[in-house]
């Protein structure tokens, strides 16, 4: 030891025969002691990914906007330098509680959590009181570049981002997520037909929609309207989606198990249950003129029953289908909404008009 050191109250553990230590570190200390790997080094000489600057303000806002409700997982770091663990009970060297002393000349290298570190630094600048709070840090002794690179690979190779649908289901902070969940539960059109966990539907699934596609469609529906409360927005959405469903008999047939139609057959043979079309429906609803948010009249949607929604309808090719497969391109939403609006007598946006003319010109060639 140099005579000057950091002291962390820690718990000592064993993994793969090596000691590691878990400590609580004040947030104000995070930017001071944790260094980034040199981003000017070539990838094979670094032990971290390059910092994505766009993520930092997003994470920082998450902290400051949820000052009393944010959650962070532990940072993982390697220590290159002198480290001593002093058990609380010196007479028992096997005691796992103690103080971790780290020489101030040592270097701390983050193996996992560099974006959290940068976001914490930015958040503290905006709200210095955050500096007194803590984050868990898992310390390992540095064993060289190859080991640090392997640690990064091991920590990230099994990490799986949760499906967007599951993220929406468990998000109680975002109004859009709350609205989508309430619509799925309250809307007669969707009861029993919305997959609340998986991002896609299995071939034999009895569901017609994912929560993710419903969320996207509802987000489009609400884009141009203001509401006094979440409850009012939910009621508006429920009325809209029930009005849409009333003109699409296949949705009701699956729910009631009528006509021998299964959910899988409807998804295979029709376009109206797919995410791109849900967004298009929402965009159409957003453009309905002179509609009250408190007592909406969706009679204009009755024209939906005159549309041929079968995939075999050649008008869908190049619009929401490419080579017989549903297209997920953003332009497909605009082309689908343009088609529906035209059939319902609703004015198209300049973007939709331009894309519609381009498609018609292409089809004439």
C-alpha distance (Angstrom), angle and dihedral (degrees) to the residues before:
residue distance angle dihedral
X1 . . .
X2 3.81 . .
X3 3.80 90.7 .
X4 3.81 92.9 -102.4
X5 3.76 119.3 81.3
X6 3.77 146.7 153.9
X7 3.78 116.1 -112.5
X8 3.81 121.8 -151.9
X9 3.79 124.4 -176.8
X10 3.80 99.1 -128.3
X11 3.76 149.2 172.9
X12 3.80 115.8 -131.5
X13 3.78 120.6 -141.4
X14 3.80 140.2 171.1
X15 3.81 126.4 -125.1
X16 3.80 123.1 170.6
X17 3.79 88.3 -10.9
X18 3.83 92.9 -57.7
X19 3.79 128.4 111.7
X20 3.77 120.0 -117.8
X21 3.79 131.6 174.0
X22 3.81 134.6 -141.5
X23 3.81 116.5 -152.9
X24 3.78 140.2 167.8
X25 3.80 109.6 -120.1
X26 3.84 124.0 -166.7
X27 3.79 110.7 -117.3
X28 3.81 91.6 -127.2
X29 3.81 89.0 62.0
X30 3.81 94.7 51.9
X31 3.85 97.3 79.9
X32 3.79 92.1 42.9
X33 3.78 101.6 54.4
X34 3.80 105.8 25.6
X35 3.78 115.8 81.0
X36 3.78 130.9 -164.1
X37 3.73 120.1 -124.2
X38 3.82 110.6 -104.4
X39 3.81 103.7 -85.9
X40 3.81 90.4 -160.4
X41 3.78 90.1 66.5
X42 3.78 117.8 95.8
X43 3.83 114.4 -100.2
X44 3.80 94.9 -103.5
X45 3.82 90.2 58.3
X46 3.83 95.4 49.6
X47 3.78 129.3 80.5
X48 3.82 96.3 -158.1
X49 3.77 138.3 53.7
X50 3.80 118.4 -104.1
X51 3.79 111.2 -85.8
X52 3.82 113.1 -102.1
X53 3.80 103.0 -140.5
X54 3.81 92.8 -164.1
X55 3.80 92.0 64.9
X56 3.79 95.5 54.7
X57 3.86 100.4 72.2
X58 3.81 89.7 43.1
X59 3.80 92.4 56.1
X60 3.81 91.6 40.4
X61 3.82 91.6 53.9
X62 3.78 89.0 48.9
X63 3.81 88.8 59.2
X64 3.82 98.1 43.5
X65 3.80 96.0 41.1
X66 3.80 91.4 49.1
X67 3.78 95.7 39.6
X68 3.80 94.1 156.8
X69 3.78 98.2 30.3
X70 3.82 110.7 43.8
X71 3.80 123.9 121.5
X72 3.81 128.6 -158.2
X73 3.79 130.1 -175.2
X74 3.81 120.7 -138.1
X75 3.77 125.1 -72.9
X76 3.80 115.3 -128.0
X77 3.81 117.8 -144.6
X78 3.78 141.5 169.4
X79 3.81 122.6 -137.7
X80 3.79 118.9 -143.0
X81 3.80 106.1 -165.9
X82 3.78 142.4 38.6
X83 3.81 114.9 -22.0
X84 3.82 127.6 177.1
X85 3.80 127.0 -177.2
X86 3.81 114.1 -153.9
X87 3.83 113.3 -165.0
X88 3.80 113.5 -136.4
X89 3.79 89.4 -124.7
X90 3.78 102.9 50.3
X91 3.79 90.7 -167.7
X92 3.78 89.7 63.4
X93 3.82 110.3 54.1
X94 3.82 89.6 -178.2
X95 3.80 92.0 64.4
X96 3.81 107.2 122.6
X97 3.82 94.8 -155.1
X98 3.76 117.6 79.6
X99 3.78 148.8 99.8
X100 3.76 123.8 -62.0
X101 3.81 111.4 -146.2
X102 3.80 115.7 -160.2
X103 3.79 122.4 -173.0
X104 3.81 110.5 -116.6
X105 3.79 88.1 -131.0
X106 3.80 90.0 61.3
X107 3.79 121.5 103.7
X108 3.80 124.6 -128.7
X109 3.80 115.8 -149.9
X110 3.80 119.1 -169.2
X111 3.79 112.3 -132.4
X112 3.78 94.6 178.5
X113 3.81 127.2 11.2
X114 3.80 106.9 42.3
X115 3.82 92.4 137.6
X116 3.81 90.4 51.0
X117 3.79 88.9 50.7
X118 3.82 93.1 52.7
X119 3.82 92.3 44.2
X120 3.82 91.3 50.0
X121 3.80 89.8 53.1
X122 3.81 91.2 51.6
X123 3.81 93.5 44.5
X124 3.81 92.2 51.6
X125 3.80 90.1 54.4
X126 3.81 88.1 57.6
X127 3.81 95.6 40.7
X128 3.83 114.1 19.8
X129 3.83 91.7 -174.1
X130 3.81 87.4 75.0
X131 3.79 88.4 70.7
X132 3.79 92.2 78.3
X133 3.80 93.3 57.8
X134 3.78 122.2 88.3
X135 3.78 142.5 -131.2
X136 3.78 127.9 -160.4
X137 3.79 115.3 -108.3
X138 3.79 125.5 -166.8
X139 3.82 110.0 -151.9
X140 3.79 125.2 -158.1
X141 3.78 127.3 179.6
X142 3.78 110.4 -107.1
X143 3.79 112.5 -111.7
X144 3.79 100.0 179.4
X145 3.80 138.9 -76.0
X146 3.80 97.2 -63.7
X147 3.82 91.9 53.4
X148 3.82 92.4 46.4
X149 3.81 91.0 50.5
X150 3.79 90.1 48.9
X151 3.80 90.4 50.3
X152 3.80 90.2 53.4
X153 3.80 90.8 50.2
X154 3.80 92.8 46.6
X155 3.81 93.7 47.9
X156 3.80 93.5 50.6
X157 3.78 108.1 31.8
X158 3.80 94.0 75.5
X159 3.81 96.0 39.5
X160 3.80 109.7 112.0
X161 3.77 120.9 -169.6
X162 3.82 108.8 -129.2
X163 3.78 116.7 -110.8
X164 3.80 112.5 -90.6
X165 3.79 89.0 -121.7
X166 3.82 92.1 57.9
X167 3.80 90.5 45.1
X168 3.80 89.9 54.8
X169 3.79 91.7 47.2
X170 3.80 92.8 54.8
X171 3.81 97.5 39.2
X172 3.80 109.1 102.1
X173 3.80 95.0 164.0
X174 3.81 101.8 64.1
X175 3.82 115.7 76.6
X176 3.81 92.2 -148.9
X177 3.80 91.3 56.7
X178 3.79 92.1 46.5
X179 3.79 91.8 50.2
X180 3.80 93.6 48.7
X181 3.82 92.2 50.3
X182 3.79 92.8 48.1
X183 3.81 91.6 47.8
X184 3.81 90.3 51.0
X185 3.80 89.8 53.3
X186 3.82 100.6 38.6
X187 3.79 103.0 36.0
X188 3.82 113.5 93.3
X189 3.79 89.4 -149.1
X190 3.80 92.9 62.3
X191 3.79 105.7 34.3
X192 3.78 107.6 129.0
X193 3.81 92.8 -2.7
X194 3.82 102.9 85.6
X195 3.81 123.1 90.6
X196 3.81 104.8 -140.7
X197 3.81 100.9 -173.0
X198 3.79 115.3 28.6
X199 3.79 124.3 68.8
X200 3.79 92.7 -139.6
X201 3.76 137.1 29.1
X202 3.78 122.3 -110.9
X203 3.77 116.7 -127.3
X204 3.81 92.2 -106.4
X205 3.80 96.3 39.7
X206 3.79 115.0 131.9
X207 3.80 90.5 -145.0
X208 3.79 126.3 96.7
X209 3.80 100.9 -164.0
X210 3.79 141.3 30.4
X211 3.78 121.8 -132.4
X212 3.80 86.5 -120.8
X213 3.83 93.6 59.5
X214 3.81 91.2 44.4
X215 3.80 89.4 50.7
X216 3.82 91.5 51.1
X217 3.80 92.5 48.3
X218 3.79 93.0 46.9
X219 3.80 90.7 47.3
X220 3.82 89.0 56.2
X221 3.81 90.7 47.2
X222 3.81 93.4 54.2
X223 3.80 96.4 40.1
X224 3.81 96.4 100.4
X225 3.80 101.2 32.2
X226 3.79 135.3 78.3
X227 3.79 125.6 -146.5
X228 3.77 134.3 -167.0
X229 3.79 93.1 -133.1
X230 3.79 144.6 0.3
X231 3.81 89.2 -105.1
X232 3.80 91.6 57.1
X233 3.80 90.5 49.3
X234 3.81 90.1 50.2
X235 3.81 92.5 51.3
X236 3.80 90.6 49.7
X237 3.80 91.6 50.4
X238 3.79 93.3 46.3
X239 3.80 90.6 52.9
X240 3.80 91.3 48.7
X241 3.80 97.6 48.1
X242 3.80 92.6 44.5
X243 3.82 88.3 52.3
X244 3.81 90.1 51.1
X245 3.81 92.0 47.8
X246 3.80 91.6 50.4
X247 3.82 88.2 65.4
X248 3.81 96.4 46.0
X249 3.80 108.0 66.9
X250 3.81 94.7 -175.3
X251 3.82 91.6 69.7
X252 3.78 91.9 55.4
X253 3.80 91.9 41.7
X254 3.81 91.2 58.7
X255 3.80 92.5 46.8
X256 3.79 92.6 49.1
X257 3.82 93.5 37.2
X258 3.78 88.9 -123.8
X259 3.80 129.8 157.2
X260 3.79 90.1 15.6
X261 3.82 90.6 -83.4
X262 3.79 117.1 151.2
X263 3.78 125.7 -159.6
X264 3.81 90.1 -114.0
X265 3.80 92.1 54.0
X266 3.79 92.5 49.8
X267 3.81 92.1 50.1
X268 3.80 91.1 48.6
X269 3.80 97.5 45.2
X270 3.81 103.7 35.1
X271 3.81 135.7 48.5
X272 3.80 99.8 -150.0
X273 3.82 98.4 88.1
X274 3.79 97.9 53.7
X275 3.80 125.0 104.3
X276 3.80 95.8 -112.8
X277 3.80 90.0 55.4
X278 3.80 93.5 45.7
X279 3.79 88.2 56.5
X280 3.79 89.8 47.5
X281 3.81 91.2 51.7
X282 3.80 89.5 51.3
X283 3.80 91.8 49.0
X284 3.80 90.2 50.6
X285 3.80 91.2 50.3
X286 3.78 90.4 50.0
X287 3.82 90.1 55.9
X288 3.81 98.1 50.4
X289 3.82 103.3 120.1
X290 3.80 128.1 -130.2
X291 3.76 96.3 8.8
X292 3.78 123.3 153.8
X293 3.79 116.8 -129.2
X294 3.80 91.6 -151.8
X295 3.83 98.4 45.7
X296 3.83 106.7 15.8
X297 3.79 122.1 -168.9
X298 3.79 111.4 -154.2
X299 3.82 97.5 176.0
X300 3.81 89.9 126.8
X301 3.81 87.8 71.4
X302 3.79 91.2 69.8
X303 3.76 87.2 89.8
X304 3.81 89.2 70.3
X305 3.80 89.1 81.0
X306 3.82 90.2 66.0
X307 3.81 93.6 59.8
X308 3.79 120.6 98.4
X309 3.81 102.8 -130.5
X310 3.80 96.0 180.0
X311 3.77 116.5 121.2
X312 3.78 88.4 -129.7
X313 3.82 89.2 67.6
X314 3.81 102.0 108.6
X315 3.83 90.8 -146.5
X316 3.80 90.4 75.5
X317 3.82 93.4 58.4
X318 3.79 110.4 100.2
X319 3.79 89.0 10.5
X320 3.80 106.4 65.9
X321 3.80 98.0 -14.1
X322 3.78 133.3 60.0
X323 3.77 118.4 -169.2
X324 3.78 90.8 -14.4
X325 3.82 94.3 -53.0
X326 3.80 127.3 108.4
X327 3.80 110.8 -101.1
X328 3.80 118.7 -136.8
X329 3.80 94.5 -167.5
X330 3.82 115.8 130.1
X331 3.79 89.6 -124.0
X332 3.80 89.4 61.7
X333 3.80 90.1 65.9
X334 3.80 91.3 55.0
X335 3.82 92.6 46.4
X336 3.81 92.2 47.7
X337 3.81 93.2 48.3
X338 3.82 90.1 46.8
X339 3.80 90.7 53.7
X340 3.80 93.3 48.4
X341 3.81 93.8 44.4
X342 3.79 90.8 50.9
X343 3.80 90.5 53.1
X344 3.81 91.4 47.8
X345 3.80 96.1 44.3
X346 3.82 94.9 -114.3
X347 3.81 118.8 144.7
X348 3.80 116.3 -104.8
X349 3.78 123.6 -130.3
X350 3.84 117.8 -114.2
X351 3.80 89.3 -105.8
X352 3.79 92.5 51.8
X353 3.81 91.6 46.2
X354 3.80 91.5 51.8
X355 3.81 93.1 48.0
X356 3.79 92.5 44.9
X357 3.82 92.5 52.2
X358 3.81 90.4 47.4
X359 3.80 91.3 51.6
X360 3.79 93.4 48.1
X361 3.78 90.9 48.5
X362 3.79 90.4 50.1
X363 3.80 91.9 49.5
X364 3.80 91.4 52.6
X365 3.81 91.8 57.3
